[in-house]
Amino acid sequence: MSKKFRPSNLGESKIISKIASSKEFERRNAIHAIAEGPEQLSNFIAMKLVESELVETTNKNSLQEQISFCLEKLIHAEDFDVEYQIAPIRNIVSDPNIASLYITSFVIEKLINHKDTVDVYGTDEEIYACVHRQVMKYLSKK
């Protein structure tokens, strides 16, 4: 039987508050780290998507530019805009990284319509995993 949340229970409120604030802190740190060098991260992601044969393109530089554009939008986006962009794939993994989820959503929904993109292959989970590995490598260096 599941336990019901009662806001009057101070212990539960503190734990939920700490979880929410730690997720917000993690989100802000990831976006701040990406803001320091979106071109480098976009290069890593574009190369790995092409190498993994998840994205077929006629121009790798154009792919990198599009991902860089996506990262710039993420850096300057309001919370509502980020949530709106990731809404269709929010439940792709249990504990997603906001940047990885945003980029994955961009690849799945917007990049596929770009003139230099031939096709996007793989499942949403495969694309997320590929992007997430690159984002985590990049963030661990910062």
Secondary structure, DSSP 8 states (H G I E B T S, - for coil): ------TT-HHHHHHHHHHHHHHHHHHHHHHHHHHT-HHHHHHHHHHHHHHTTSEEES-HHHHHHHHHHHHHHHHH--HHHHHHHHGGGTTSSSS--HHHHHHHHHHHHTGGGSTTEEEE-S-HHHHHHHHHHHHHHHHHH-
